[in-house]
Amino acid sequence: MAEPVPESINFPNEEEKIMQLWKDLDAFQTCLKQSKSRPKYTFYDGPPFATGLPHYGHILAGTVKDVVTRWAHQSGFHVERRFGWDCHGLPVEYEIDKKLNIRGPEDVAKMGIDVYNAECRKIVMRYADEWETIIGRLGRWIDFKNDYKTLYPSFMETIWWVFKQLFDKGLVYKGCKVMPFSTACGTPLSNFESGQNYKDVQDPAVIVNFPLEEDPNVKVIAWTTTPWTLPSNLSLCVHPTLLYVKVKEQETGNVYIMMEARLAALFKQPEEYEILDKFPGSKLEGKRYLPIFDYFLHMKERGAFRILTDTYVTAESGTGVVHQAPYFGEDDFRCNLKNDIITKDMTPLCPVDLGGRFTEEVSHFKGQHVKEADKNIVKMLKEQGRLVHQSTTSHSYPFCWRSDTPLIYRAIPSWFIRVEHMTDKLMAANDKTYWVPDFVKKKRFGNWLREARDWAVSRNRYWGTPIPLWVSDDSEEIVCVGSIEELCRLAGLKELTDLHRETVDKITIPSKSGKGVLRRVPEVFDCWFESGSMPYAQNHYPFEKRKEFEDGFPGDFIAEGIDQTRGWFYTLQVLGTALFGKAPFKNLICHGLVLAADGQKMSKRKQNYPNPMDVVHKYGADAIRLYLINSPVVRAENLRFKEDGVKDVVKDVFLPWYNAFRFLMQNADRLIKEENWQLDYNESAVSTPENYMDRWILSFTQSLIKYVKEEMGAYRLYTVVPRLVRFVEQLTNWYVRMNRRRLKGTSGRDDCHAALTTLFGVLFSMVKVMAPFIPFLTEHMYQRLRHLLDPRSTEGQDVGSVHYLMLPAYREDLIDENIEVAVSRMQAVIDLGRVIRDRKTMPMKYPLPEIVVIHKDDAVLNDVCSLSDYIREELNVKKVTTSSDKQKYGVHLRAEPDHKILGTRLQREFKAVTAAIKQLSDADLTQFQKSGQIKVNGHDLGAEDLRLIHAFDGEGGKYEAHSDSDILVLLDVTPDESMVEEGLAREVINRVQKLRKKAKITPTDEITVYYKASGVLQKIIPKLSEFIYATLKQPLVEGTQYAAGSKVIIKEKAKIKTDELDLTIVEGHTTKASTPTSSNGIGPACRFVNVELCGTSPQLGAKGTQGTVLLENPRGDFPISFPDLIRQVQVIFGLQSTKIGLFRTKEKKNELSADVDVFSLHAQQLFAFTK
């Protein structure tokens, strides 16, 4: 039997209980065992670093991955989910450098690489336990015990294998290349790494003069935002075809050469200068100039300190003349290489060390960090007369993604993977993948692939997978090692258990060319190379699980944030294409970034976001999950995280859904107690019900299941989740609310059973469908629902968890699109009517005479007519009228302009346009209502420009109008006195129901409600007693004289308009007011019979010996039979399992027989005896 469902729920507490249930069941591992023989679905999990705690970005990515992999499992696949850890690289080393105050390679050399790496190893899994706890608490099922770590020797060995494949294909080379460089971390970054953290900064902007050798009075002027690169200047560059001018500055008489299009960079007014000559940039090519500094004067012999030409120079900034320091700029390097000022094999002129400080070549600024030296260099330029103009500029500049310090561009000897030659293959491989959303694949990622550069995979660091290249002292002989076995064989070792630098750096390989021994190069791999190799390395491919890997490659699914288009997505693509000619994944979900509520990046320092676990403890993990995946972030847009949004999920989705579930379970429990009827649900036995709303909710649910399966097959979470949320609204706000009486049994037993079966089926189906999205709440509901399943329907199945179950197959035979359309039209009418009531501040409790529904399509009107009973009840109107003729009611549209918007936009023409707007016809405005566009006096106006108003001919009469661009509704808002009285009676009913709920009274509790009223209420309650009884199913007893020994449950004073109402609820039924002849004259609104129990005591918690049975409800509907009468008497006195007889006298005479006319018993007293 199912546990009782409490009135309220604490979602976080219940989630903790579910966590314990999963632990007791070993639920995740059980799922994996159950699915072992199913088709395999391959999922790759991108590895995070464990040097910090999970943030909302991790939670978002983890939720997306968990939803998709759970869905795949419940769709009939075996889904291995292994957690991965990124253990090497800058994030770990940066923490150690801070801890040990390490400033450069010399500090590491002093302590020894073995000691340094040992420190790294200590912290690499610092927060692993917290990760496992937090990820688990968020409901994500992933295997931490069978994880992969990039520091495992097996993982590192596969990295070596990957690199050797590339080496053998001729894709590896050593080069000197200008690259983004982190001075804080002392290592170069790849282009995609440097693109991850751009910031808007203010930098110095200086214009510097370079006197020509041929005429030092003529000075070429160049603009730069990096004064620190000027000591390394070797050339200037101009555009060959754009026009340059020799210009005289009137104030000083100085003569400058600059681009004509950039004169505004130096001069504010034309009067400030005189143009002396004009010529294309090519005329300047080869001219020599006087260098600013003499640090590299020897380079003049190689052609330095002359003007070059190249088309990369633009007319968009600066002076049109670019100063070039070839080892600190990519274009600078290329240009100077092309012009033979530098060569590939020469020693780089790079007077900046790995910490970003000037070396001894730049004697004036030796030891100064380059960014700090800027001001001193500018000061020297000024002193030497080389500074023409000084200012600052704001621009976007790359920062180190780990240390958050400005990058510089610096020439670095590095090992590269050739990528530029394979861009066509990369694009072709990308075309065969499926991305959500698609625009990221085609634009952001596609553009990045088109511009792909050779990939610098080496890092001058310590804690990482060593690059497996052993070279001779002259670098002529190179051996690339692809496995532990190969290294042991080449070096004569018996075994090798670790591959980190402290171990392999000591290993030498005898030269085959008589060059002594080969030693390993000092670099380690970029950690992105490791994570990009994870599809192979996590399985130790090709050394183990070869067939298993190849059968599951490419992987079915990956997901990460949009920032990974230049990170993990890219490295996966490059390596997969280089190794196997294809992308290593088939399907990819790319989500946006989670920002703080103010739109800024989440920052621990600023504390501009709530702690994730605090939010979990407040609202539950399900609420965070649904909030995140029901937001623009799953469409690759950014999300401003707001805690109130999580709170709203609980309030607007979970609580209504839970209340619908609770309502079902309470009524199922009531039927067990009252009728000994057990709901044994069998999904396969469901057929089309008779009730219209039952058919609608079943059709709506089956259509939703069909839709969700199709969309999840396309990985479109952003279309699925809003529909699931809408389902909860449709179920709770429409189906349950409109069928409460049926579900409570007031429309007859069979109809009640049908409604409960329908509601159970809908909830059971949707619990399974929504389980991947909100695993806790669905499990909570399922653990109670499963006790109401027909045991035959689950025979042979493990039904211990909802997550063991497969997704329901949708039933085409239950889908009826016509019913769904009809109900949506009914809902539109009701919503429009509610808007009018709200506008007129007319509460729903007060009945109104009529609603008129106007539409030109008879099919729409027929749908409205077929559901008019629901419309009447929901809007509390007496009559529903349909019409296709709105002229009959004198209603038409008119428009008012938005004065602020249009006034600002149209200015002088606003008056004329306003006059024209007022002349627009009803037909014009009806078309505008549908299209959202209209042309007035030559101006295109949209929905934001006009406000549409329904107006009536003449004075308008009794109706108020509202429309949704399809259906027009008119509501008669003139209530008469009887309707006002009925409204007050509804207020009384509402107060009683709220009081019952406050006291947590269930429908099966025996109670009596006493009242004391003043003013108009004193007359209305007796007058409308039948109406009140029909709703409450019990009379209100006037006065405060309770039966002897009665226990007061709750009391409350209320005020309805200006009248007082005192309510008291006591335990037990009273015979007072049970019949029409009671002292206050209150009786049921339909035919009934009174029954007294004789000769025995009530059972099963029943207390009184007096009771009333309704022979119909409401009057004229749902008559009961004699067997029904016997059963209801048994329920009243708790005698469900005892045979009873009904007699006309207390002396046990005149027993009633089964052929009696039940209605002939109306208002009589009967006596019940056990047999």
PyMOL commands that set and color helices and strands:
alter all, ss='L'
color gray80, all
select helices_A, chain A and resi 11-25+27-34+56-74+90-100+105-111+113-123+128-137+153-168+191-194+227-232+260-265+270-272+281-284+297-302+330-338+363-365+370-383+420-431+438-450+484-491+501-504+527-532+534-537+546-551+562-566+568-580+612-619+621-629+632-635+643-675+683-685+692-713+717-738+740-744+749-770+775-788+791-794+802-804+812-814+817-839+858-866+868-875+887-889+899-918+922-931+977-998+1017-1023+1025-1032+1122-1132+1158-1161
alter helices_A, ss='H'
color red, helices_A
select strands_A, chain A and resi 40-42+78-80+82-85+143-149+172-182+187-188+198-211+218-224+235-238+243-249+255-259+273-280+306-309+321-324+387-398+407-417+434-436+455-456+458-459+469-471+478-480+508-510+517-520+524-525+555-561+585-591+594-595+639-640+848-854+877-883+891-897+933-936+939-942+946-952+959-963+968-972+1007-1013+1036-1038+1048-1056+1059-1067+1088-1093+1106-1110+1140-1143+1165-1170
alter strands_A, ss='S'
color yellow, strands_A
deselect
rebuild
show_as cartoon
